[in-house]
Amino acid sequence: MRTAIVLFTRDLRVRDHPALAAAAERAEHVVPLFVHDDAIRAGANRRAVLRLALAELDASLRRLGSGLLVRSGDVVAETVQLARAIGAATVFVSEDVTAYAQTREERLERELGRIPLEVCPGVTVVPPGLLTPSGGGDHYRVFTPFFRRWLAADLRPVLPAPRRLSLPRGLDPPAVPAKRRPDEPHLSARIHFGSVSPRELVDELPPERVRGLAWRDFFHQLLAARPETAREDLHARGDRWRESKRDLQAWKEGKTGYPIVDAGMRQLAEEGWISNRIRLIVASFLTKDLYLDWRAGAEHFFALLVDGDVANNVGNWQWMAGTGADPRPNRVLNPTLQAKRFDPDGAYTRRWIPELGTRDYPPPIVDHAAAVERFRAARG
């Protein structure tokens, strides 16, 4: 094979990259390509981390004798145009799970025509669909049995970076600058953009953190099999969600009168990241205390999170709303008790709410006990 294209999406690394490794092994020339997708919108924090990841990827490729070609527009159209212009023999891409990614893959295969598309693993630890329930079905809907199978799975070996890459003559992409270098991104953001390999992390992280990678794989295999769950309940509970623009806006702005909730929402708005515990607290408050639709929360999170990932975001929101893969759908987190447990000295809330304890801080917009009664009555 003379020339191949590797289409990078959210797998922005050279080490443990099955698609890049396959192309490097089989092609004389490899063109690494990334397309800024016009159809995908992201907040400023996520764009900054993406710029950093692209600059790091480009630097890694240049050390191998290559470089990253960056374009903007429709991913399929740009890839097909390049493939035809350089006479590519094959296009390689990593498998992804969202309905949008699956459609992108189908379009690529169709519009490339006689140019083959090879889809490789790399976004997850265990490829979606590889693990299936022994009792039948093509995916797991409960985490615990999935986790047992996941722990016992035979994992593919971690792949080294290619020793050398060569671009076709005449193709000399400019260096990718990091226009604004952010602080070192949280590991979750690195995983989302694929600048670190989730497969490699299994060998490096302590066991208690590996469980988080299993949850990620669980949500990915679920979305791959049920792409409609990005918008639809996995388990419908007959919810008649309230509609209150005022309450939703207070939640978004961190003005609910519950300090732990407000601190989390303000951190999210400024940094594009909050810890998993805070994500659970604010999600419980929206869906249980305010009884507002989880989709509104998921949309807001996805717009702001630096690690905004459709499968994880939707999976976690449905889990907390009690409409997803959760054996305790009516679980409610008490924000006051959560604050006492996880922010006992109030340092976190004071950091994000400087007006706390003054008349400028609003009173609670809802009584927690009454809200819980309302929620449980609505759920029946």
N, C-alpha and C positions, 0 to 999 in steps of 0.2 A: 504494500500500500504506500503510495507516494505522499499524499497529504490528507490529514484528518483534522477535524475541528472538535474541540472540547468546549461545549457550552456550559459555562459555570452559572449556577443559579444561587443556591444558598449552601454552597460547598466550597468556600473560598480559601483553599489551602492546596499545597502540593504534596504533603505527606498523607499517607493512607487515603488516597483518592483513586478508587478503582477505575473510574472512567479515564482519568489522566494516565494512570499506569497502563491501561490497555492500549490507549492511543500511542503512548511512547514506545511500547513494545512492538507494535505492529506497523507504525507509519514512519516514513523517513522524515516528514515534516509535520509538526503539530501546531495548530493555531488555537491558542487559548482565547476564548471570547466571552465577554460579559455584556449584556444589553440592559441598560436602564429601561425598565418596562413602563411605558406610558400608562398602563392600566392599573398599576400599583401605586397607591399613595401612602406616604409615611410621614410621621412627624419629624421635627428638626433633630431631636436626639437620635432617632434611629437612622436618619440620613447621615449624621455625623459619624456614627459607628460604622455604617456601610462604607463611607469614604475611607475610613481608616483601614477596614478589612481589605478593600480593593487595592489600596496603596501597598499594604503588606504583601498581598498576593502578587502584585506586579513586581515588587522587589525580590520576592522569592523566585519568581519565574526568570527574572533577569540574571540571578545568580546561576541559573541553569542554562543560560544562553538564549533565553527567549524573552517574552514580555506579554502583557495583557492587552488585547485589543478591546477597547470599550466603545460601544455604540449606544444610541438611544432610539426608542421607537417601539414598534411591535416586535416582540422577541422572535416570533416565527418568521416574519417577513425579513428581518435583518439577518437571521441565520441562513435562511434559504438564499438570499441575495449573495451573501459572502461565499457560501458553499459553491454556488455556480460560478462566481467570479474567479475563484482560485482553483476550481476543478477538484474540490474535495471528494475523496472516495468514500468517506464515512463521517457521520456526526455522532459524537458520544455525549451523553448527558446522564446525570444522576436521577434516579427514580424519586418522585415526590408524590404526595398523597391527596392534596386538595383537589376539589372539582376543577378549579382553574388550572392546576398543574397537569391533571390528567387530560384535560382538553388541549392544553398546550402540546403535550406529547403526541396526542392523536393528530393534531394539525401539522406538527413537524413531520410525522411519518407520512402523512398524505401529501403535503406540499413539497417535500424533498424529492418526491417521485422515485426515480431510480437510485438515488443516493440513500444507502441504508442508514437507519437510525439505530444506534445501540444504546440501550438503557441499562445502567449499572447501579449497584447498591452504593450506599455511602452516606445518606442523610440520616439513617437510623442505625442502631446497633444490630438489630435483627430485622431483615426486610419485612415489610408488611405482607401478611398472607402466608408467611412461612410457618407460623405456629397457628394451629387450628384446634378447636376443642375435640376431645376424643369421642364425645357423644354426637358429633355432627355439627355442621355449620362451617362458615368460612372465616369467622372471626370471633374473638372473645368479647363479651359484654360485661364481664366481671374481672376486676384486676387480680385478685388473689390467685385463682388458678392459672391465669396468664403469667403471673410472676413466677410461679413454680416452674412452668415450662420454660420461661425465659432464662432462669438461672441455670437450667440443665441443657440449654441449647448449645450446639456446636457452632462456635463463632468463626467467621472467616479470619484468616491471619491479618495482622496489621501490615500494611504495605509501606515500604520506604518510598521516599520521593524519587522520581526519575533521576538518573545520573546526569543526563544531558538532554536538552530539548533544542530543536532547530526550527526556526520559522522559514517559510518559503522565501526565496530571493525576491527582493523588492518590497517586502512587507516589514515595516519598521515602526511599530506603534510608539507614540510618545509615552514617556513615563507618566504614571498616574500619581498626581499629588494628593496628599492629605491636606485639604484646604484649612481645616481646623483640627488639630490633634486633640481629641478628648482625653479625659482621664482613662486609665486602663479600664476597659469595659468589664462588667460583671461576666462571670463564666457563662451564665445563661445566654447572654448576648453573643458571646463567642460561639456557643453551640448553635444558636439560631442561624448565624451567618455561615457556620461551617468552617470558621477559621481554626477551630480545633475539631478533632474527629471524635464523635461520640463513641465509636468502637474502641479507639485508643484509650479514652477516658476510663472505660471499664477496667483496664489493667492498671490504671494509675490512682483512681479514687478509692477512699476507704469504703467499706461495705455499706455504711449508712447513707452515703451519697450516691452510690450506684443505684439504689432503689429509685431515685429521682429519674435516672435514665430509663429505667424500666417503665415508669409511669409515662414518660415521653413516648416510648415505643408503643405502649398500650393505646394511648390516644391517637397515635399515627395509624396503627392498624385498624382502629375503629373508624376513623375518618376515611381511610382508604376504602373500606367496605361500605360505609354509610355516609357518602359525601353530603347528603341532605342534612345531616345533623349539625352542619355549620349554621343552619338557620332553624331547624326543626328539633323539637324535643326527642331525645332518645326514648324516654318513658314519659308519655303525656300524663300529667297529674290533674287535668281538668282545671288548670289555673285560669282565673279571670283577673289578669294583672291590672292593677290600678294604673291610671294615667294621670300623672301630675308633673307638668313641666317645672313647677316651682320646686318640688322635692328633688327631682332629678338634677336640676341645676345646682341646688344646695349641696347635693352629694358630690357632683363634679368639682365644685369650687372649694370643697372642704369647709362648708359652713353649716353642718348639721347640728352642731352643739354637742357632739360626742367627740372629745379630743383625739382619741386613738384613730377614729375613722377620718377625721378632718386632717390630721397629720399625714396619714397615709395618702390621701387624695392630693394634698399639696406637694408631697414628695414626688408622687407620680407625675404631676404636671410639670415640675421643675426638672427632675432628673430622668424621667422616663423609666424608672425602676422602683420597685418596692419589694420587700422580702415576701416569701411565700406565706408566712403567717399573716402579715398585713393584708395581702391579697385576699386571704380567706375571710378576714374580719370585715373588710369593706364590701366584699361580695355578699356575705351573709346579711349585712345591714341593708344593702339595696334590695335584695330579693326577699328577705324575711321581715325585717323591721318596716321598710317602706313598701314592700310587696309590689315592686316594680319589675318589669320584664328583664330577665337576665340578658336578653339580646342587646338592650340599651347599654348595659354595663360592659358586655363583651366588645361592642363597637367602640366605646370610649377607651377601653384598655388597649385595643389593637391600634388605635390611632396614636397613642402616646408611648407605649412600651418599646424600649430599645430591643427587647427580646420578643416582640410581638410575633407570635406563631399561631396560625389558624388552629391547628390540631390541639395544641396545648391550651390555648386561650379558650376555645369553645369547650374543650373537655373539662377544664377546671371550673368554668362558669356553670356548666350544666351540673357538674358534681355538687357544687355549693348550692345551686338552686334546687337540687333534689330531682331534677329531670334527667340526669345522666346516669353514669355507671356508679351508683351509690346505694348501698343497702340500707342507709338511714336517710331517706329523702326529706324528713321533717326536722333534721338537725338545725339548731339555731345557736349562733355564738352571741353571748351577751357581751356587748362592747365594753361595758364598765368592768366586768370581771376579767375580760381579756387584757385590758389595760393594766389592771393590778398584777396580773400574772407575768406579762411580757414587757411592761414598762413601769416597774414598781416605783422607781424614783422620779418618773415623769420626764426624764431627760429627752426622750424621743419626741414627746408631744410639745415640750417647750421649745425645742429646736425649730419646729415647723409652725408653731402657733405663738408668735411673740405677744399677741394680745390676750393670751390665756389668763383668766383671772381678772380681766378688766371688763368694763361695761361694753367694750367694743366686740367682745366675743358673744355670739348669739346663744340663746337658750336652746335646749333640745327641740328639734322640730317634730319629734314623736316620743311618746312614752314607750319605753321598751316593753314593759309587761303587757300593756294594752295592745301593742303591735303584735306581740307573739300570740296573744289570744285571737286577734283578727286573722293572722296567718293560718293558725291551726284550724280555725272555723272554716276558712276558705278552702283549705285542703281536705276538710272532712275527716 
